[in-house]
Amino acid sequence: MRKPQPDSRTILAIAVLIVAMAGAATLARADGEVALMNRVNAALRGNERLNGAKAYTAAPGVVVLYGMVFDDRDRALAEQVANGVNGVNQVVDNLRTKTGKWYQEEERIDLQLQMNGFNDVQVRVVGSEVYLSGQVTSPAEKQRAANVVASVSNLQINNMIWVQPGSMF
């Protein structure tokens, strides 16, 4: 007795059904990831301190934060907000901070001041301004310190260095 053989149309129909089911599952997963991304972005926009933070989904339940926030406190807040969204299992923090950029600029300027002998001058960068403080021995040295900063930075200089003449003996 011979077994009935499936015809090619039956095999094709089964294959199409399998592909369609796999495609539907992939689309459902992709829709879920987009919905998760949208929920996280809405939660971030809900806090004015986090208006520079954005998110995308890298895998199911995994959210990547990117953009710029003010400082490390806001960075931690963004992670907390994202983790609080239903469906988030992991947060990858790729946020940058404005204060981090300021600190890098401070270090660069401070190195230049140290190389030019200004060991008693401190520098603080806030936004587009640099503040110089500390002590030098003459008005000419005060101006030279500002010139050193101007040679390595385009920031507005606020020179609050104190001139304290050195000892005569």
Phi and psi in radians as a Rosetta constraint file:
Dihedral C 1 N 2 CA 2 C 2 CIRCULARHARMONIC -1.697 0.35
Dihedral N 2 CA 2 C 2 N 3 CIRCULARHARMONIC 2.396 0.35
Dihedral C 2 N 3 CA 3 C 3 CIRCULARHARMONIC -1.361 0.35
Dihedral N 3 CA 3 C 3 N 4 CIRCULARHARMONIC 2.540 0.35
Dihedral C 3 N 4 CA 4 C 4 CIRCULARHARMONIC -1.223 0.35
Dihedral N 4 CA 4 C 4 N 5 CIRCULARHARMONIC 2.362 0.35
Dihedral C 4 N 5 CA 5 C 5 CIRCULARHARMONIC -1.650 0.35
Dihedral N 5 CA 5 C 5 N 6 CIRCULARHARMONIC 2.339 0.35
Dihedral C 5 N 6 CA 6 C 6 CIRCULARHARMONIC -1.211 0.35
Dihedral N 6 CA 6 C 6 N 7 CIRCULARHARMONIC 2.462 0.35
Dihedral C 6 N 7 CA 7 C 7 CIRCULARHARMONIC -1.425 0.35
Dihedral N 7 CA 7 C 7 N 8 CIRCULARHARMONIC 2.920 0.35
Dihedral C 7 N 8 CA 8 C 8 CIRCULARHARMONIC -1.113 0.35
Dihedral N 8 CA 8 C 8 N 9 CIRCULARHARMONIC -0.493 0.35
Dihedral C 8 N 9 CA 9 C 9 CIRCULARHARMONIC -1.185 0.35
Dihedral N 9 CA 9 C 9 N 10 CIRCULARHARMONIC -0.662 0.35
Dihedral C 9 N 10 CA 10 C 10 CIRCULARHARMONIC -1.148 0.35
Dihedral N 10 CA 10 C 10 N 11 CIRCULARHARMONIC -0.785 0.35
Dihedral C 10 N 11 CA 11 C 11 CIRCULARHARMONIC -1.079 0.35
Dihedral N 11 CA 11 C 11 N 12 CIRCULARHARMONIC -0.758 0.35
Dihedral C 11 N 12 CA 12 C 12 CIRCULARHARMONIC -1.104 0.35
Dihedral N 12 CA 12 C 12 N 13 CIRCULARHARMONIC -0.723 0.35
Dihedral C 12 N 13 CA 13 C 13 CIRCULARHARMONIC -1.114 0.35
Dihedral N 13 CA 13 C 13 N 14 CIRCULARHARMONIC -0.722 0.35
Dihedral C 13 N 14 CA 14 C 14 CIRCULARHARMONIC -1.135 0.35
Dihedral N 14 CA 14 C 14 N 15 CIRCULARHARMONIC -0.752 0.35
Dihedral C 14 N 15 CA 15 C 15 CIRCULARHARMONIC -1.087 0.35
Dihedral N 15 CA 15 C 15 N 16 CIRCULARHARMONIC -0.761 0.35
Dihedral C 15 N 16 CA 16 C 16 CIRCULARHARMONIC -1.104 0.35
Dihedral N 16 CA 16 C 16 N 17 CIRCULARHARMONIC -0.716 0.35
Dihedral C 16 N 17 CA 17 C 17 CIRCULARHARMONIC -1.086 0.35
Dihedral N 17 CA 17 C 17 N 18 CIRCULARHARMONIC -0.755 0.35
Dihedral C 17 N 18 CA 18 C 18 CIRCULARHARMONIC -1.109 0.35
Dihedral N 18 CA 18 C 18 N 19 CIRCULARHARMONIC -0.811 0.35
Dihedral C 18 N 19 CA 19 C 19 CIRCULARHARMONIC -1.095 0.35
Dihedral N 19 CA 19 C 19 N 20 CIRCULARHARMONIC -0.726 0.35
Dihedral C 19 N 20 CA 20 C 20 CIRCULARHARMONIC -1.115 0.35
Dihedral N 20 CA 20 C 20 N 21 CIRCULARHARMONIC -0.723 0.35
Dihedral C 20 N 21 CA 21 C 21 CIRCULARHARMONIC -1.156 0.35
Dihedral N 21 CA 21 C 21 N 22 CIRCULARHARMONIC -0.716 0.35
Dihedral C 21 N 22 CA 22 C 22 CIRCULARHARMONIC -1.137 0.35
Dihedral N 22 CA 22 C 22 N 23 CIRCULARHARMONIC -0.724 0.35
Dihedral C 22 N 23 CA 23 C 23 CIRCULARHARMONIC -1.120 0.35
Dihedral N 23 CA 23 C 23 N 24 CIRCULARHARMONIC -0.705 0.35
Dihedral C 23 N 24 CA 24 C 24 CIRCULARHARMONIC -1.128 0.35
Dihedral N 24 CA 24 C 24 N 25 CIRCULARHARMONIC -0.695 0.35
Dihedral C 24 N 25 CA 25 C 25 CIRCULARHARMONIC -1.142 0.35
Dihedral N 25 CA 25 C 25 N 26 CIRCULARHARMONIC -0.705 0.35
Dihedral C 25 N 26 CA 26 C 26 CIRCULARHARMONIC -1.128 0.35
Dihedral N 26 CA 26 C 26 N 27 CIRCULARHARMONIC -0.762 0.35
Dihedral C 26 N 27 CA 27 C 27 CIRCULARHARMONIC -1.108 0.35
Dihedral N 27 CA 27 C 27 N 28 CIRCULARHARMONIC -0.711 0.35
Dihedral C 27 N 28 CA 28 C 28 CIRCULARHARMONIC -1.107 0.35
Dihedral N 28 CA 28 C 28 N 29 CIRCULARHARMONIC -0.720 0.35
Dihedral C 28 N 29 CA 29 C 29 CIRCULARHARMONIC -1.143 0.35
Dihedral N 29 CA 29 C 29 N 30 CIRCULARHARMONIC -0.754 0.35
Dihedral C 29 N 30 CA 30 C 30 CIRCULARHARMONIC -1.111 0.35
Dihedral N 30 CA 30 C 30 N 31 CIRCULARHARMONIC -0.739 0.35
Dihedral C 30 N 31 CA 31 C 31 CIRCULARHARMONIC -1.069 0.35
Dihedral N 31 CA 31 C 31 N 32 CIRCULARHARMONIC -0.694 0.35
Dihedral C 31 N 32 CA 32 C 32 CIRCULARHARMONIC -1.120 0.35
Dihedral N 32 CA 32 C 32 N 33 CIRCULARHARMONIC -0.689 0.35
Dihedral C 32 N 33 CA 33 C 33 CIRCULARHARMONIC -1.189 0.35
Dihedral N 33 CA 33 C 33 N 34 CIRCULARHARMONIC -0.695 0.35
Dihedral C 33 N 34 CA 34 C 34 CIRCULARHARMONIC -1.132 0.35
Dihedral N 34 CA 34 C 34 N 35 CIRCULARHARMONIC -0.743 0.35
Dihedral C 34 N 35 CA 35 C 35 CIRCULARHARMONIC -1.097 0.35
Dihedral N 35 CA 35 C 35 N 36 CIRCULARHARMONIC -0.725 0.35
Dihedral C 35 N 36 CA 36 C 36 CIRCULARHARMONIC -1.095 0.35
Dihedral N 36 CA 36 C 36 N 37 CIRCULARHARMONIC -0.803 0.35
Dihedral C 36 N 37 CA 37 C 37 CIRCULARHARMONIC -1.014 0.35
Dihedral N 37 CA 37 C 37 N 38 CIRCULARHARMONIC -0.778 0.35
Dihedral C 37 N 38 CA 38 C 38 CIRCULARHARMONIC -1.115 0.35
Dihedral N 38 CA 38 C 38 N 39 CIRCULARHARMONIC -0.682 0.35
Dihedral C 38 N 39 CA 39 C 39 CIRCULARHARMONIC -1.149 0.35
Dihedral N 39 CA 39 C 39 N 40 CIRCULARHARMONIC -0.732 0.35
Dihedral C 39 N 40 CA 40 C 40 CIRCULARHARMONIC -1.154 0.35
Dihedral N 40 CA 40 C 40 N 41 CIRCULARHARMONIC -0.784 0.35
Dihedral C 40 N 41 CA 41 C 41 CIRCULARHARMONIC -1.086 0.35
Dihedral N 41 CA 41 C 41 N 42 CIRCULARHARMONIC -0.657 0.35
Dihedral C 41 N 42 CA 42 C 42 CIRCULARHARMONIC -1.138 0.35
Dihedral N 42 CA 42 C 42 N 43 CIRCULARHARMONIC -0.712 0.35
Dihedral C 42 N 43 CA 43 C 43 CIRCULARHARMONIC -1.135 0.35
Dihedral N 43 CA 43 C 43 N 44 CIRCULARHARMONIC -0.691 0.35
Dihedral C 43 N 44 CA 44 C 44 CIRCULARHARMONIC -1.151 0.35
Dihedral N 44 CA 44 C 44 N 45 CIRCULARHARMONIC -0.737 0.35
Dihedral C 44 N 45 CA 45 C 45 CIRCULARHARMONIC -1.159 0.35
Dihedral N 45 CA 45 C 45 N 46 CIRCULARHARMONIC -0.379 0.35
Dihedral C 45 N 46 CA 46 C 46 CIRCULARHARMONIC -1.243 0.35
Dihedral N 46 CA 46 C 46 N 47 CIRCULARHARMONIC -0.146 0.35
Dihedral C 46 N 47 CA 47 C 47 CIRCULARHARMONIC -2.131 0.35
Dihedral N 47 CA 47 C 47 N 48 CIRCULARHARMONIC 2.044 0.35
Dihedral C 47 N 48 CA 48 C 48 CIRCULARHARMONIC -1.096 0.35
Dihedral N 48 CA 48 C 48 N 49 CIRCULARHARMONIC -0.386 0.35
Dihedral C 48 N 49 CA 49 C 49 CIRCULARHARMONIC -1.240 0.35
Dihedral N 49 CA 49 C 49 N 50 CIRCULARHARMONIC -0.283 0.35
Dihedral C 49 N 50 CA 50 C 50 CIRCULARHARMONIC -1.929 0.35
Dihedral N 50 CA 50 C 50 N 51 CIRCULARHARMONIC 0.405 0.35
Dihedral C 50 N 51 CA 51 C 51 CIRCULARHARMONIC -1.172 0.35
Dihedral N 51 CA 51 C 51 N 52 CIRCULARHARMONIC -0.212 0.35
Dihedral C 51 N 52 CA 52 C 52 CIRCULARHARMONIC -1.700 0.35
Dihedral N 52 CA 52 C 52 N 53 CIRCULARHARMONIC -0.060 0.35
Dihedral C 52 N 53 CA 53 C 53 CIRCULARHARMONIC -1.596 0.35
Dihedral N 53 CA 53 C 53 N 54 CIRCULARHARMONIC 2.437 0.35
Dihedral C 53 N 54 CA 54 C 54 CIRCULARHARMONIC -2.380 0.35
Dihedral N 54 CA 54 C 54 N 55 CIRCULARHARMONIC 2.891 0.35
Dihedral C 54 N 55 CA 55 C 55 CIRCULARHARMONIC -2.452 0.35
Dihedral N 55 CA 55 C 55 N 56 CIRCULARHARMONIC 2.676 0.35
Dihedral C 55 N 56 CA 56 C 56 CIRCULARHARMONIC -2.457 0.35
Dihedral N 56 CA 56 C 56 N 57 CIRCULARHARMONIC 2.791 0.35
Dihedral C 56 N 57 CA 57 C 57 CIRCULARHARMONIC -1.694 0.35
Dihedral N 57 CA 57 C 57 N 58 CIRCULARHARMONIC 2.323 0.35
Dihedral C 57 N 58 CA 58 C 58 CIRCULARHARMONIC -1.741 0.35
Dihedral N 58 CA 58 C 58 N 59 CIRCULARHARMONIC -0.445 0.35
Dihedral C 58 N 59 CA 59 C 59 CIRCULARHARMONIC -2.836 0.35
Dihedral N 59 CA 59 C 59 N 60 CIRCULARHARMONIC 2.949 0.35
Dihedral C 59 N 60 CA 60 C 60 CIRCULARHARMONIC -0.981 0.35
Dihedral N 60 CA 60 C 60 N 61 CIRCULARHARMONIC 2.107 0.35
Dihedral C 60 N 61 CA 61 C 61 CIRCULARHARMONIC 1.420 0.35
Dihedral N 61 CA 61 C 61 N 62 CIRCULARHARMONIC -0.067 0.35
Dihedral C 61 N 62 CA 62 C 62 CIRCULARHARMONIC -1.862 0.35
Dihedral N 62 CA 62 C 62 N 63 CIRCULARHARMONIC 2.122 0.35
Dihedral C 62 N 63 CA 63 C 63 CIRCULARHARMONIC -2.000 0.35
Dihedral N 63 CA 63 C 63 N 64 CIRCULARHARMONIC 2.333 0.35
Dihedral C 63 N 64 CA 64 C 64 CIRCULARHARMONIC -1.871 0.35
Dihedral N 64 CA 64 C 64 N 65 CIRCULARHARMONIC 2.162 0.35
Dihedral C 64 N 65 CA 65 C 65 CIRCULARHARMONIC -1.618 0.35
Dihedral N 65 CA 65 C 65 N 66 CIRCULARHARMONIC 2.417 0.35
Dihedral C 65 N 66 CA 66 C 66 CIRCULARHARMONIC -2.550 0.35
Dihedral N 66 CA 66 C 66 N 67 CIRCULARHARMONIC 2.983 0.35
Dihedral C 66 N 67 CA 67 C 67 CIRCULARHARMONIC 1.897 0.35
Dihedral N 67 CA 67 C 67 N 68 CIRCULARHARMONIC -2.807 0.35
Dihedral C 67 N 68 CA 68 C 68 CIRCULARHARMONIC -2.314 0.35
Dihedral N 68 CA 68 C 68 N 69 CIRCULARHARMONIC 2.340 0.35
Dihedral C 68 N 69 CA 69 C 69 CIRCULARHARMONIC -2.114 0.35
Dihedral N 69 CA 69 C 69 N 70 CIRCULARHARMONIC 3.008 0.35
Dihedral C 69 N 70 CA 70 C 70 CIRCULARHARMONIC -1.181 0.35
Dihedral N 70 CA 70 C 70 N 71 CIRCULARHARMONIC -0.940 0.35
Dihedral C 70 N 71 CA 71 C 71 CIRCULARHARMONIC -2.570 0.35
Dihedral N 71 CA 71 C 71 N 72 CIRCULARHARMONIC -3.064 0.35
Dihedral C 71 N 72 CA 72 C 72 CIRCULARHARMONIC -1.142 0.35
Dihedral N 72 CA 72 C 72 N 73 CIRCULARHARMONIC -0.511 0.35
Dihedral C 72 N 73 CA 73 C 73 CIRCULARHARMONIC -1.132 0.35
Dihedral N 73 CA 73 C 73 N 74 CIRCULARHARMONIC -0.748 0.35
Dihedral C 73 N 74 CA 74 C 74 CIRCULARHARMONIC -1.199 0.35
Dihedral N 74 CA 74 C 74 N 75 CIRCULARHARMONIC -0.574 0.35
Dihedral C 74 N 75 CA 75 C 75 CIRCULARHARMONIC -1.082 0.35
Dihedral N 75 CA 75 C 75 N 76 CIRCULARHARMONIC -0.810 0.35
Dihedral C 75 N 76 CA 76 C 76 CIRCULARHARMONIC -1.118 0.35
Dihedral N 76 CA 76 C 76 N 77 CIRCULARHARMONIC -0.660 0.35
Dihedral C 76 N 77 CA 77 C 77 CIRCULARHARMONIC -1.100 0.35
Dihedral N 77 CA 77 C 77 N 78 CIRCULARHARMONIC -0.737 0.35
Dihedral C 77 N 78 CA 78 C 78 CIRCULARHARMONIC -1.073 0.35
Dihedral N 78 CA 78 C 78 N 79 CIRCULARHARMONIC -0.732 0.35
Dihedral C 78 N 79 CA 79 C 79 CIRCULARHARMONIC -1.102 0.35
Dihedral N 79 CA 79 C 79 N 80 CIRCULARHARMONIC -0.734 0.35
Dihedral C 79 N 80 CA 80 C 80 CIRCULARHARMONIC -1.114 0.35
Dihedral N 80 CA 80 C 80 N 81 CIRCULARHARMONIC -0.783 0.35
Dihedral C 80 N 81 CA 81 C 81 CIRCULARHARMONIC -1.074 0.35
Dihedral N 81 CA 81 C 81 N 82 CIRCULARHARMONIC -0.816 0.35
Dihedral C 81 N 82 CA 82 C 82 CIRCULARHARMONIC -1.102 0.35
Dihedral N 82 CA 82 C 82 N 83 CIRCULARHARMONIC -0.753 0.35
Dihedral C 82 N 83 CA 83 C 83 CIRCULARHARMONIC -1.109 0.35
Dihedral N 83 CA 83 C 83 N 84 CIRCULARHARMONIC -0.433 0.35
Dihedral C 83 N 84 CA 84 C 84 CIRCULARHARMONIC -1.394 0.35
Dihedral N 84 CA 84 C 84 N 85 CIRCULARHARMONIC -0.126 0.35
Dihedral C 84 N 85 CA 85 C 85 CIRCULARHARMONIC -1.427 0.35
Dihedral N 85 CA 85 C 85 N 86 CIRCULARHARMONIC 2.291 0.35
Dihedral C 85 N 86 CA 86 C 86 CIRCULARHARMONIC -1.024 0.35
Dihedral N 86 CA 86 C 86 N 87 CIRCULARHARMONIC 2.244 0.35
Dihedral C 86 N 87 CA 87 C 87 CIRCULARHARMONIC 1.798 0.35
Dihedral N 87 CA 87 C 87 N 88 CIRCULARHARMONIC -0.205 0.35
Dihedral C 87 N 88 CA 88 C 88 CIRCULARHARMONIC -1.480 0.35
Dihedral N 88 CA 88 C 88 N 89 CIRCULARHARMONIC 2.163 0.35
Dihedral C 88 N 89 CA 89 C 89 CIRCULARHARMONIC -1.838 0.35
Dihedral N 89 CA 89 C 89 N 90 CIRCULARHARMONIC -0.461 0.35
Dihedral C 89 N 90 CA 90 C 90 CIRCULARHARMONIC -2.648 0.35
Dihedral N 90 CA 90 C 90 N 91 CIRCULARHARMONIC 2.475 0.35
Dihedral C 90 N 91 CA 91 C 91 CIRCULARHARMONIC -2.085 0.35
Dihedral N 91 CA 91 C 91 N 92 CIRCULARHARMONIC 2.225 0.35
Dihedral C 91 N 92 CA 92 C 92 CIRCULARHARMONIC -1.824 0.35
Dihedral N 92 CA 92 C 92 N 93 CIRCULARHARMONIC 2.102 0.35
Dihedral C 92 N 93 CA 93 C 93 CIRCULARHARMONIC -1.683 0.35
Dihedral N 93 CA 93 C 93 N 94 CIRCULARHARMONIC 1.882 0.35
Dihedral C 93 N 94 CA 94 C 94 CIRCULARHARMONIC -1.987 0.35
Dihedral N 94 CA 94 C 94 N 95 CIRCULARHARMONIC 0.402 0.35
Dihedral C 94 N 95 CA 95 C 95 CIRCULARHARMONIC -1.246 0.35
Dihedral N 95 CA 95 C 95 N 96 CIRCULARHARMONIC 2.568 0.35
Dihedral C 95 N 96 CA 96 C 96 CIRCULARHARMONIC -1.899 0.35
Dihedral N 96 CA 96 C 96 N 97 CIRCULARHARMONIC 2.727 0.35
Dihedral C 96 N 97 CA 97 C 97 CIRCULARHARMONIC -2.048 0.35
Dihedral N 97 CA 97 C 97 N 98 CIRCULARHARMONIC 2.549 0.35
Dihedral C 97 N 98 CA 98 C 98 CIRCULARHARMONIC -1.150 0.35
Dihedral N 98 CA 98 C 98 N 99 CIRCULARHARMONIC -0.699 0.35
Dihedral C 98 N 99 CA 99 C 99 CIRCULARHARMONIC -1.157 0.35
Dihedral N 99 CA 99 C 99 N 100 CIRCULARHARMONIC -0.505 0.35
Dihedral C 99 N 100 CA 100 C 100 CIRCULARHARMONIC -1.108 0.35
Dihedral N 100 CA 100 C 100 N 101 CIRCULARHARMONIC -0.721 0.35
Dihedral C 100 N 101 CA 101 C 101 CIRCULARHARMONIC -1.132 0.35
Dihedral N 101 CA 101 C 101 N 102 CIRCULARHARMONIC -0.688 0.35
Dihedral C 101 N 102 CA 102 C 102 CIRCULARHARMONIC -1.106 0.35
Dihedral N 102 CA 102 C 102 N 103 CIRCULARHARMONIC -0.742 0.35
Dihedral C 102 N 103 CA 103 C 103 CIRCULARHARMONIC -1.112 0.35
Dihedral N 103 CA 103 C 103 N 104 CIRCULARHARMONIC -0.715 0.35
Dihedral C 103 N 104 CA 104 C 104 CIRCULARHARMONIC -1.081 0.35
Dihedral N 104 CA 104 C 104 N 105 CIRCULARHARMONIC -0.718 0.35
Dihedral C 104 N 105 CA 105 C 105 CIRCULARHARMONIC -1.143 0.35
Dihedral N 105 CA 105 C 105 N 106 CIRCULARHARMONIC -0.716 0.35
Dihedral C 105 N 106 CA 106 C 106 CIRCULARHARMONIC -1.006 0.35
Dihedral N 106 CA 106 C 106 N 107 CIRCULARHARMONIC -0.830 0.35
Dihedral C 106 N 107 CA 107 C 107 CIRCULARHARMONIC -1.064 0.35
Dihedral N 107 CA 107 C 107 N 108 CIRCULARHARMONIC -0.730 0.35
Dihedral C 107 N 108 CA 108 C 108 CIRCULARHARMONIC -1.108 0.35
Dihedral N 108 CA 108 C 108 N 109 CIRCULARHARMONIC -0.806 0.35
Dihedral C 108 N 109 CA 109 C 109 CIRCULARHARMONIC -1.172 0.35
Dihedral N 109 CA 109 C 109 N 110 CIRCULARHARMONIC -0.751 0.35
Dihedral C 109 N 110 CA 110 C 110 CIRCULARHARMONIC -1.059 0.35
Dihedral N 110 CA 110 C 110 N 111 CIRCULARHARMONIC -0.717 0.35
Dihedral C 110 N 111 CA 111 C 111 CIRCULARHARMONIC -1.041 0.35
Dihedral N 111 CA 111 C 111 N 112 CIRCULARHARMONIC -0.752 0.35
Dihedral C 111 N 112 CA 112 C 112 CIRCULARHARMONIC -1.130 0.35
Dihedral N 112 CA 112 C 112 N 113 CIRCULARHARMONIC -0.729 0.35
Dihedral C 112 N 113 CA 113 C 113 CIRCULARHARMONIC -1.095 0.35
Dihedral N 113 CA 113 C 113 N 114 CIRCULARHARMONIC -0.766 0.35
Dihedral C 113 N 114 CA 114 C 114 CIRCULARHARMONIC -1.088 0.35
Dihedral N 114 CA 114 C 114 N 115 CIRCULARHARMONIC -0.717 0.35
Dihedral C 114 N 115 CA 115 C 115 CIRCULARHARMONIC -1.147 0.35
Dihedral N 115 CA 115 C 115 N 116 CIRCULARHARMONIC -0.394 0.35
Dihedral C 115 N 116 CA 116 C 116 CIRCULARHARMONIC -1.744 0.35
Dihedral N 116 CA 116 C 116 N 117 CIRCULARHARMONIC 0.255 0.35
Dihedral C 116 N 117 CA 117 C 117 CIRCULARHARMONIC 1.487 0.35
Dihedral N 117 CA 117 C 117 N 118 CIRCULARHARMONIC 0.209 0.35
Dihedral C 117 N 118 CA 118 C 118 CIRCULARHARMONIC -1.647 0.35
Dihedral N 118 CA 118 C 118 N 119 CIRCULARHARMONIC 1.238 0.35
Dihedral C 118 N 119 CA 119 C 119 CIRCULARHARMONIC -1.323 0.35
Dihedral N 119 CA 119 C 119 N 120 CIRCULARHARMONIC -0.360 0.35
Dihedral C 119 N 120 CA 120 C 120 CIRCULARHARMONIC -1.794 0.35
Dihedral N 120 CA 120 C 120 N 121 CIRCULARHARMONIC 0.304 0.35
Dihedral C 120 N 121 CA 121 C 121 CIRCULARHARMONIC -1.945 0.35
Dihedral N 121 CA 121 C 121 N 122 CIRCULARHARMONIC 2.300 0.35
Dihedral C 121 N 122 CA 122 C 122 CIRCULARHARMONIC -1.917 0.35
Dihedral N 122 CA 122 C 122 N 123 CIRCULARHARMONIC 2.688 0.35
Dihedral C 122 N 123 CA 123 C 123 CIRCULARHARMONIC -2.247 0.35
Dihedral N 123 CA 123 C 123 N 124 CIRCULARHARMONIC 2.456 0.35
Dihedral C 123 N 124 CA 124 C 124 CIRCULARHARMONIC -2.400 0.35
Dihedral N 124 CA 124 C 124 N 125 CIRCULARHARMONIC 2.202 0.35
Dihedral C 124 N 125 CA 125 C 125 CIRCULARHARMONIC -1.818 0.35
Dihedral N 125 CA 125 C 125 N 126 CIRCULARHARMONIC 2.253 0.35
Dihedral C 125 N 126 CA 126 C 126 CIRCULARHARMONIC -2.353 0.35
Dihedral N 126 CA 126 C 126 N 127 CIRCULARHARMONIC 1.882 0.35
Dihedral C 126 N 127 CA 127 C 127 CIRCULARHARMONIC 1.116 0.35
Dihedral N 127 CA 127 C 127 N 128 CIRCULARHARMONIC -2.178 0.35
Dihedral C 127 N 128 CA 128 C 128 CIRCULARHARMONIC -1.666 0.35
Dihedral N 128 CA 128 C 128 N 129 CIRCULARHARMONIC 0.284 0.35
Dihedral C 128 N 129 CA 129 C 129 CIRCULARHARMONIC -2.197 0.35
Dihedral N 129 CA 129 C 129 N 130 CIRCULARHARMONIC 2.581 0.35
Dihedral C 129 N 130 CA 130 C 130 CIRCULARHARMONIC -2.091 0.35
Dihedral N 130 CA 130 C 130 N 131 CIRCULARHARMONIC 2.342 0.35
Dihedral C 130 N 131 CA 131 C 131 CIRCULARHARMONIC -1.948 0.35
Dihedral N 131 CA 131 C 131 N 132 CIRCULARHARMONIC 2.205 0.35
Dihedral C 131 N 132 CA 132 C 132 CIRCULARHARMONIC -1.860 0.35
Dihedral N 132 CA 132 C 132 N 133 CIRCULARHARMONIC 2.360 0.35
Dihedral C 132 N 133 CA 133 C 133 CIRCULARHARMONIC -2.469 0.35
Dihedral N 133 CA 133 C 133 N 134 CIRCULARHARMONIC 3.048 0.35
Dihedral C 133 N 134 CA 134 C 134 CIRCULARHARMONIC 2.074 0.35
Dihedral N 134 CA 134 C 134 N 135 CIRCULARHARMONIC -2.645 0.35
Dihedral C 134 N 135 CA 135 C 135 CIRCULARHARMONIC -2.505 0.35
Dihedral N 135 CA 135 C 135 N 136 CIRCULARHARMONIC 2.429 0.35
Dihedral C 135 N 136 CA 136 C 136 CIRCULARHARMONIC -2.344 0.35
Dihedral N 136 CA 136 C 136 N 137 CIRCULARHARMONIC 3.038 0.35
Dihedral C 136 N 137 CA 137 C 137 CIRCULARHARMONIC -1.730 0.35
Dihedral N 137 CA 137 C 137 N 138 CIRCULARHARMONIC -0.114 0.35
Dihedral C 137 N 138 CA 138 C 138 CIRCULARHARMONIC -2.712 0.35
Dihedral N 138 CA 138 C 138 N 139 CIRCULARHARMONIC 2.763 0.35
Dihedral C 138 N 139 CA 139 C 139 CIRCULARHARMONIC -1.043 0.35
Dihedral N 139 CA 139 C 139 N 140 CIRCULARHARMONIC -0.581 0.35
Dihedral C 139 N 140 CA 140 C 140 CIRCULARHARMONIC -1.123 0.35
Dihedral N 140 CA 140 C 140 N 141 CIRCULARHARMONIC -0.672 0.35
Dihedral C 140 N 141 CA 141 C 141 CIRCULARHARMONIC -1.199 0.35
Dihedral N 141 CA 141 C 141 N 142 CIRCULARHARMONIC -0.646 0.35
Dihedral C 141 N 142 CA 142 C 142 CIRCULARHARMONIC -1.051 0.35
Dihedral N 142 CA 142 C 142 N 143 CIRCULARHARMONIC -0.779 0.35
Dihedral C 142 N 143 CA 143 C 143 CIRCULARHARMONIC -1.200 0.35
Dihedral N 143 CA 143 C 143 N 144 CIRCULARHARMONIC -0.660 0.35
Dihedral C 143 N 144 CA 144 C 144 CIRCULARHARMONIC -1.109 0.35
Dihedral N 144 CA 144 C 144 N 145 CIRCULARHARMONIC -0.671 0.35
Dihedral C 144 N 145 CA 145 C 145 CIRCULARHARMONIC -1.076 0.35
Dihedral N 145 CA 145 C 145 N 146 CIRCULARHARMONIC -0.761 0.35
Dihedral C 145 N 146 CA 146 C 146 CIRCULARHARMONIC -1.113 0.35
Dihedral N 146 CA 146 C 146 N 147 CIRCULARHARMONIC -0.669 0.35
Dihedral C 146 N 147 CA 147 C 147 CIRCULARHARMONIC -1.140 0.35
Dihedral N 147 CA 147 C 147 N 148 CIRCULARHARMONIC -0.656 0.35
Dihedral C 147 N 148 CA 148 C 148 CIRCULARHARMONIC -1.076 0.35
Dihedral N 148 CA 148 C 148 N 149 CIRCULARHARMONIC -0.777 0.35
Dihedral C 148 N 149 CA 149 C 149 CIRCULARHARMONIC -1.118 0.35
Dihedral N 149 CA 149 C 149 N 150 CIRCULARHARMONIC -0.785 0.35
Dihedral C 149 N 150 CA 150 C 150 CIRCULARHARMONIC -1.084 0.35
Dihedral N 150 CA 150 C 150 N 151 CIRCULARHARMONIC -0.487 0.35
Dihedral C 150 N 151 CA 151 C 151 CIRCULARHARMONIC -1.284 0.35
Dihedral N 151 CA 151 C 151 N 152 CIRCULARHARMONIC -0.318 0.35
Dihedral C 151 N 152 CA 152 C 152 CIRCULARHARMONIC -2.103 0.35
Dihedral N 152 CA 152 C 152 N 153 CIRCULARHARMONIC -0.037 0.35
Dihedral C 152 N 153 CA 153 C 153 CIRCULARHARMONIC -2.573 0.35
Dihedral N 153 CA 153 C 153 N 154 CIRCULARHARMONIC 2.554 0.35
Dihedral C 153 N 154 CA 154 C 154 CIRCULARHARMONIC -1.682 0.35
Dihedral N 154 CA 154 C 154 N 155 CIRCULARHARMONIC 0.156 0.35
Dihedral C 154 N 155 CA 155 C 155 CIRCULARHARMONIC -1.271 0.35
Dihedral N 155 CA 155 C 155 N 156 CIRCULARHARMONIC 2.704 0.35
Dihedral C 155 N 156 CA 156 C 156 CIRCULARHARMONIC -1.203 0.35
Dihedral N 156 CA 156 C 156 N 157 CIRCULARHARMONIC 2.228 0.35
Dihedral C 156 N 157 CA 157 C 157 CIRCULARHARMONIC -1.697 0.35
Dihedral N 157 CA 157 C 157 N 158 CIRCULARHARMONIC 2.218 0.35
Dihedral C 157 N 158 CA 158 C 158 CIRCULARHARMONIC -1.942 0.35
Dihedral N 158 CA 158 C 158 N 159 CIRCULARHARMONIC 1.775 0.35
Dihedral C 158 N 159 CA 159 C 159 CIRCULARHARMONIC -1.620 0.35
Dihedral N 159 CA 159 C 159 N 160 CIRCULARHARMONIC 1.773 0.35
Dihedral C 159 N 160 CA 160 C 160 CIRCULARHARMONIC -1.934 0.35
Dihedral N 160 CA 160 C 160 N 161 CIRCULARHARMONIC 0.467 0.35
Dihedral C 160 N 161 CA 161 C 161 CIRCULARHARMONIC -1.200 0.35
Dihedral N 161 CA 161 C 161 N 162 CIRCULARHARMONIC 2.398 0.35
Dihedral C 161 N 162 CA 162 C 162 CIRCULARHARMONIC -1.580 0.35
Dihedral N 162 CA 162 C 162 N 163 CIRCULARHARMONIC 2.281 0.35
Dihedral C 162 N 163 CA 163 C 163 CIRCULARHARMONIC -1.627 0.35
Dihedral N 163 CA 163 C 163 N 164 CIRCULARHARMONIC 2.040 0.35
Dihedral C 163 N 164 CA 164 C 164 CIRCULARHARMONIC -2.181 0.35
Dihedral N 164 CA 164 C 164 N 165 CIRCULARHARMONIC 1.748 0.35
Dihedral C 164 N 165 CA 165 C 165 CIRCULARHARMONIC -0.939 0.35
Dihedral N 165 CA 165 C 165 N 166 CIRCULARHARMONIC 2.474 0.35
Dihedral C 165 N 166 CA 166 C 166 CIRCULARHARMONIC -1.284 0.35
Dihedral N 166 CA 166 C 166 N 167 CIRCULARHARMONIC 3.012 0.35
Dihedral C 166 N 167 CA 167 C 167 CIRCULARHARMONIC -1.157 0.35
Dihedral N 167 CA 167 C 167 N 168 CIRCULARHARMONIC 2.483 0.35
Dihedral C 167 N 168 CA 168 C 168 CIRCULARHARMONIC -1.376 0.35
Dihedral N 168 CA 168 C 168 N 169 CIRCULARHARMONIC -0.300 0.35
